[in-house]
Amino acid sequence: MIRKIWHWRYELFLWKKESQAEEVNPERLKEELADVLTYSLLLAEKHHLDIFDIVLEKIRKNGEKYPVEKAKGTAKKYTEL
């Protein structure tokens, strides 16, 4: 499944300009997202991880790395803020 995620990421978006990325087939994208999300949920379950806790922790960490007053409106990496 990891191979499928890698394949999805590149097959649908690699080497495309931003405007072309908007032209992706919505049905195909939904199918691929379902695969990625299903795999993620199965992986979390296998390792006894709570997906809600994982997401909240990541949001908290991102808030520390990218404080709104420094990061809003920029695509800079947190080490460059």
C-alpha positions, 0 to 999 in steps of 0.5 A: 500500500505504501507503494500505492500512496507513492504512485498516487502522489506522483501519478496525479500531480507530479510535473504538473503546474498548479493550474493543471493540478486543478484539472485532476479527475475528481472521481479518480482523486476520490478513489485514490484518497479513499485508498490513502485514508483507508490505509492510514486508518488500518495502520493506526489501528494496527499500532493502537494509535488514536487518529484524533489524538494524532491529528490534534497533536500535529495541529498543536505542533504546527501551531508552535512551529508556524505561529500565525503572527509570523507564518500567515501569508507566507510559504516559508519553512518554520526555520526561516520565519 
